[in-house]
Amino acid sequence: MRPLNTVNLETIRRWCRAYSEKGPAKRNTEQAYGIGIYQLGQAQRWRDDKLTVAESAASAFLWWGQCSVGLRIDPWKLLPPDLTHPEMADSHFGGWAHVFNLMHRMQQQVIYGAVSEFSGRNKRFDSEKAAKLMAGLMVECVTLMRDNVEEGFYEASNILLGRG
């Protein structure tokens, strides 16, 4: 695997799928979600350093992409094919309270999805809702990256591959 040097969503999607199957630090669904939360916290902590914010937000995006693979949800279809698309550039960060609300609601779906995985009971897991919530979190990550989207994905993927 190689570090990402693109903002093409399909390429990023394939990278997340490959990493979730054979990446050097692959994790289960719940761990991937938790690491994404941690990485977004790092973006908040280092908010004065734009490149570090971009790398942390991109890392959260990539971990949540892997979580999506594990949950078998498709947030990707709700995002533009190019993450520097004007539609994304016009997006404004919704604020940390909004992000925490999305994370909390998504965490419920991660738990329901993980439980349904081994229990066969999936009444509470809603794949459509989970995909929308995950896409919302991914959009927030991209809005945090702003002008450093490509650099953020390159740095984050390089670190995930153990090279950064």
FIMARKOL-831327 format. One line per field, with one value per residue (C-alpha): residue number from 1; z, y, x. Coordinates in steps of 0.5 Angstrom, whole numbers. Example, Ala and Ser with C-alpha at 12.3 -4.5 7.8 and 13.67 -1.06 7.14 Angstrom:
# FIMARKOL-831327
num: c(1, 2)
w: c(16, 14)
v: c(-9, -2)
u: c(25, 27)
# end
This chain:
# FIMARKOL-831327
num: c(1, 2, 3, 4, 5, 6, 7, 8, 9, 10, 11, 12, 13, 14, 15, 16, 17, 18, 19, 20, 21, 22, 23, 24, 25, 26, 27, 28, 29, 30, 31, 32, 33, 34, 35, 36, 37, 38, 39, 40, 41, 42, 43, 44, 45, 46, 47, 48, 49, 50, 51, 52, 53, 54, 55, 56, 57, 58, 59, 60, 61, 62, 63, 64, 65, 66, 67, 68, 69, 70, 71, 72, 73, 74, 75, 76, 77, 78, 79, 80, 81, 82, 83, 84, 85, 86, 87, 88, 89, 90, 91, 92, 93, 94, 95, 96, 97, 98, 99, 100, 101, 102, 103, 104, 105, 106, 107, 108, 109, 110, 111, 112, 113, 114, 115, 116, 117, 118, 119, 120, 121, 122, 123, 124, 125, 126, 127, 128, 129, 130, 131, 132, 133, 134, 135, 136, 137, 138, 139, 140, 141, 142, 143, 144, 145, 146, 147, 148, 149, 150, 151, 152, 153, 154, 155, 156, 157, 158, 159, 160, 161, 162, 163, 164)
w: c(0, -1, 2, -1, -6, -8, -6, -11, -6, -10, -9, -2, -1, -4, 0, 7, 4, 3, 10, 13, 10, 11, 13, 19, 24, 22, 28, 29, 27, 34, 35, 28, 31, 37, 34, 29, 35, 38, 32, 31, 39, 36, 31, 36, 41, 35, 32, 31, 27, 20, 17, 24, 24, 17, 18, 25, 21, 15, 20, 23, 16, 14, 21, 20, 13, 16, 21, 15, 12, 18, 19, 11, 11, 5, 7, 1, -4, 0, -1, -7, -12, -11, -4, -6, -10, -9, -6, 0, 0, 1, 7, 14, 20, 24, 31, 36, 39, 33, 32, 39, 37, 31, 34, 40, 35, 31, 37, 38, 31, 32, 38, 35, 29, 33, 37, 31, 28, 33, 36, 29, 32, 28, 30, 33, 27, 22, 16, 12, 19, 20, 13, 14, 21, 18, 12, 17, 21, 14, 12, 18, 18, 11, 13, 18, 13, 8, 4, 6, 4, 0, 5, 10, 7, 5, 12, 15, 11, 11, 19, 18, 14, 19, 15, 18)
v: c(0, 7, 14, 17, 23, 25, 28, 23, 20, 13, 12, 14, 9, 3, 5, 5, -2, -5, -2, -5, -12, -12, -5, -6, -3, -5, -5, -8, -3, -1, 1, 4, 9, 10, 12, 17, 20, 21, 24, 29, 31, 32, 36, 41, 40, 43, 48, 53, 49, 48, 42, 38, 40, 37, 31, 29, 31, 26, 21, 21, 21, 15, 11, 12, 10, 3, 3, 4, -2, -6, -4, -5, 2, 7, 14, 15, 15, 22, 25, 29, 25, 30, 33, 39, 40, 47, 44, 42, 48, 52, 47, 51, 47, 46, 47, 42, 42, 39, 34, 31, 30, 27, 23, 21, 19, 15, 11, 8, 6, 3, -1, -3, -6, -9, -13, -15, -18, -23, -24, -24, -19, -12, -9, -2, -2, 3, 2, 8, 13, 10, 12, 19, 20, 18, 22, 28, 27, 26, 32, 36, 33, 36, 42, 42, 41, 47, 49, 43, 37, 33, 34, 32, 25, 24, 25, 21, 15, 16, 15, 10, 6, 7, 11, 18)
u: c(0, 2, 0, -5, -4, -11, -17, -21, -26, -27, -19, -20, -25, -21, -15, -20, -22, -15, -13, -18, -17, -9, -6, -1, -5, -12, -17, -24, -30, -31, -23, -23, -29, -26, -19, -23, -26, -19, -16, -21, -20, -13, -15, -19, -13, -8, -13, -7, -3, -7, -3, -3, -11, -11, -7, -11, -18, -16, -14, -21, -24, -19, -21, -28, -28, -25, -31, -36, -33, -34, -41, -42, -45, -44, -43, -39, -45, -47, -40, -38, -33, -28, -27, -24, -31, -34, -40, -35, -31, -38, -39, -38, -35, -42, -38, -36, -42, -45, -39, -40, -47, -46, -41, -45, -51, -46, -43, -50, -50, -43, -45, -52, -48, -42, -48, -52, -45, -45, -52, -56, -60, -60, -67, -63, -58, -60, -55, -58, -58, -51, -49, -52, -49, -42, -42, -44, -38, -33, -36, -34, -27, -26, -29, -23, -18, -20, -14, -10, -14, -9, -3, -8, -9, -2, 1, -5, -4, 3, 3, -2, 3, 8, 12, 11)
# end
